[in-house]
Amino acid sequence: MKAKLSLLASIVFLISIFVLNGCAEEAGENFTELAETAQEQVVDTPKTEEPVMEDETSGESVLEVRAAFAEKFDKEIESITVTPTHESENHMRGMVKLGEAIGDGGMFLAAKVEGKWRIVVDGHGVYTCLEIEPYNFPDDMIFDCYSQ
């Protein structure tokens, strides 16, 4: 989205320059070339993780993870949004939003321990492979852990 807005702003800026300088006809002829040049200069933004499709159990799991966040941060469960990006029977990775304020959330890793979901990692920081090792997360959920 950010890249599209940047491209659109570049195109509008270029059109404005040509119109203001009385070069509207020439701008029309060169518009396609200018648009292609602007598009080549736009840097692709990293893609965010896509949410997983919910099955019958994930809705319940999401609710239980929301409850774990509510308990951990002393928040009302209604103010917490959990969006899983990876999920297995005993592990979940995703994004959490703890309220409406900017910065109230981030990524998380949760594991089911003795039948109850536990928040293992949350926020924006770096987490070590060592700290999550006891929870046996699948590799596709912990691809960004830091090895010491």
C-alpha positions, 0 to 999 in steps of 0.5 A: 500500500505504501509503495502504491501511494509513493508511486501515485504521489510521484506521478501526480508530482510529475504531471504538476510540473509539466502542467505548471511549465506549460508543457501539457502536450509534451507531458502527455506524450512522455507520461507513459515513459515517466510513469514507468521510470517512477514505478521502477524507482519504487522499492517493494515493501516487505509483505506482512504475514498472511493470516491462516484460515480458521478451522473449527478449533482455531476460533477456540484457540484464538479466544484462549490466546486472547484470554492469556494476553488479557491476563498477562497485561491486565486488559479487557479481553474485548480490547484484544485482537489476535490474528494467527499467521501460523497455527498447529495443535499446540503452537501459534504465531501471529499478530496481537493488538492490545488496544487502539493506541499505536504501538499497543501490540506486535508479533507473538508466539504462544504454546499450549502447556499442560492444556493451557495457552501460554504467551512465550514471546510478544512485542517488537523485540528480538527473541532468542532460539534458546528461550523458545527451545523448551516449547518445541515450536515448528521451524516455520514459526520461529524462522526469525529467532536469534541464535547466540 
